[in-house]
Amino acid sequence: MKKYPVQLSAYLGIKDMGEYLEEWINFYLLQGVEYFVIYDFGSKDHTPEIIQPYIKRGIVEYAYFNNKFVKYNYCGGPAWFEGLTLQYRFSIVNAYQNFSKWMCFFDLDEFVYPKDKNKNLLDVLQDYEDFGGLHVNWKMFGDSGEKFKKNNLVIDTFNKRASLDHHENDHCKPISRLDRIDLERTRQTPNAHFFIYKDEFYGVNEHKEKIGMNISPENETPYYHPAFSLNKDKGSIVSCNHYRFKSHEEFSKKSQMHRDAGWGNYGHIPDASIYNEIEDNEIKRFIPLLKDINLDNYSL
């Protein structure tokens, strides 16, 4: 049986989001992530200083890319986040497939955790050893009526979400076995949220159902999309809280950043109230642990 130095790692691409970084890393340390690969695409905030304690513990590999070395191009137009995630994730797979058995590909606004309070993600993944990856459905969270940013944990501030049958919750994000990813076929797909696996493997949702579903965009021909899964029982084993919006102030700032990078229509929300329909405090069980976390307990 193949041995790996690390069982579970995480990749993250960021820019000027250092204020959220500590909570995100600490949260995933609690979930069993042992190592983080963080690519910084030209941050001008305090991200390098914030990340230093984790680098010293040997649990973060941090790479900084000056803007002049970054090509902004995504599906025919520039969009810094999607384009850069696509551009660099292939090299990540190649570089770490013999180092890390599993790797999480979650964004800074996605917090994934098991339903079972006695397990972390590494425990849960033992039940998905036969597959290419575990793809976790979103649970879309709204602004909880917050107008301005608070100096508080994201998972503490925002506790209202859309109903589970909201169409965006059909979207999945992967924890993948790196050595089972088919890079050649994956390169043919213009999406940063999934991988294509080698012939004998495939991605599954939490109920071990093969991912992928037919998507019918407005005024477009339906097509099969592997970044989605029609999982009617979302979060019964693993939850992915997606805090896309946060407060009105934060989402406005995020939207402007994306528009400045060329994503012209980013930030349009048809009806924001649908993301605040249901109160969900399940993730708050991690708040005391986050506040008391001791980095001396984590090293590689």
Secondary structure in CASP SS format (residue, H / E / C, confidence):
PFRMAT SS
TARGET T0000
AUTHOR 0000-0000-0000
METHOD secondary structure of the structure
MODEL  1
M C 1.00
K C 1.00
K C 1.00
Y C 1.00
P C 1.00
V E 1.00
Q E 1.00
L E 1.00
S E 1.00
A E 1.00
Y E 1.00
L E 1.00
G E 1.00
I E 1.00
K C 1.00
D C 1.00
M C 1.00
G H 1.00
E H 1.00
Y H 1.00
L H 1.00
E H 1.00
E H 1.00
W H 1.00
I H 1.00
N H 1.00
F H 1.00
Y H 1.00
L H 1.00
L H 1.00
Q C 1.00
G C 1.00
V C 1.00
E C 1.00
Y E 1.00
F E 1.00
V E 1.00
I E 1.00
Y E 1.00
D E 1.00
F C 1.00
G C 1.00
S C 1.00
K C 1.00
D C 1.00
H C 1.00
T H 1.00
P H 1.00
E H 1.00
I H 1.00
I H 1.00
Q H 1.00
P H 1.00
Y H 1.00
I H 1.00
K H 1.00
R C 1.00
G C 1.00
I C 1.00
V E 1.00
E E 1.00
Y E 1.00
A E 1.00
Y E 1.00
F C 1.00
N C 1.00
N H 1.00
K H 1.00
F H 1.00
V C 1.00
K C 1.00
Y C 1.00
N C 1.00
Y E 1.00
C C 1.00
G C 1.00
G E 1.00
P C 1.00
A C 1.00
W H 1.00
F H 1.00
E H 1.00
G H 1.00
L H 1.00
T H 1.00
L H 1.00
Q H 1.00
Y H 1.00
R H 1.00
F H 1.00
S H 1.00
I H 1.00
V H 1.00
N H 1.00
A H 1.00
Y H 1.00
Q C 1.00
N C 1.00
F C 1.00
S E 1.00
K E 1.00
W E 1.00
M E 1.00
C E 1.00
F C 1.00
F C 1.00
D C 1.00
L C 1.00
D C 1.00
E E 1.00
F E 1.00
V E 1.00
Y E 1.00
P E 1.00
K C 1.00
D C 1.00
K C 1.00
N C 1.00
K C 1.00
N C 1.00
L H 1.00
L H 1.00
D H 1.00
V H 1.00
L H 1.00
Q H 1.00
D H 1.00
Y H 1.00
E C 1.00
D C 1.00
F C 1.00
G C 1.00
G E 1.00
L E 1.00
H E 1.00
V E 1.00
N E 1.00
W E 1.00
K E 1.00
M E 1.00
F E 1.00
G C 1.00
D C 1.00
S C 1.00
G C 1.00
E C 1.00
K C 1.00
F C 1.00
K C 1.00
K C 1.00
N C 1.00
N C 1.00
L C 1.00
V H 1.00
I H 1.00
D H 1.00
T H 1.00
F C 1.00
N C 1.00
K E 1.00
R E 1.00
A C 1.00
S C 1.00
L C 1.00
D C 1.00
H C 1.00
H H 1.00
E H 1.00
N H 1.00
D H 1.00
H E 1.00
C E 1.00
K E 1.00
P E 1.00
I E 1.00
S E 1.00
R E 1.00
L H 1.00
D H 1.00
R H 1.00
I E 1.00
D C 1.00
L H 1.00
E H 1.00
R H 1.00
T H 1.00
R C 1.00
Q C 1.00
T C 1.00
P C 1.00
N C 1.00
A C 1.00
H C 1.00
F C 1.00
F C 1.00
I C 1.00
Y E 1.00
K C 1.00
D C 1.00
E C 1.00
F C 1.00
Y C 1.00
G E 1.00
V E 1.00
N C 1.00
E C 1.00
H C 1.00
K C 1.00
E C 1.00
K E 1.00
I C 1.00
G C 1.00
M E 1.00
N E 1.00
I E 1.00
S C 1.00
P C 1.00
E C 1.00
N C 1.00
E C 1.00
T C 1.00
P C 1.00
Y E 1.00
Y E 1.00
H E 1.00
P C 1.00
A C 1.00
F E 1.00
S C 1.00
L C 1.00
N C 1.00
K C 1.00
D C 1.00
K C 1.00
G C 1.00
S C 1.00
I C 1.00
V E 1.00
S E 1.00
C E 1.00
N E 1.00
H E 1.00
Y C 1.00
R C 1.00
F C 1.00
K C 1.00
S C 1.00
H H 1.00
E H 1.00
E H 1.00
F H 1.00
S H 1.00
K H 1.00
K H 1.00
S H 1.00
Q H 1.00
M H 1.00
H H 1.00
R H 1.00
D H 1.00
A C 1.00
G C 1.00
W C 1.00
G C 1.00
N C 1.00
Y C 1.00
G C 1.00
H C 1.00
I C 1.00
P C 1.00
D C 1.00
A H 1.00
S H 1.00
I H 1.00
Y H 1.00
N H 1.00
E C 1.00
I E 1.00
E E 1.00
D C 1.00
N C 1.00
E H 1.00
I H 1.00
K H 1.00
R H 1.00
F H 1.00
I H 1.00
P H 1.00
L H 1.00
L H 1.00
K H 1.00
D C 1.00
I C 1.00
N C 1.00
L H 1.00
D H 1.00
N H 1.00
Y C 1.00
S C 1.00
L C 1.00
END
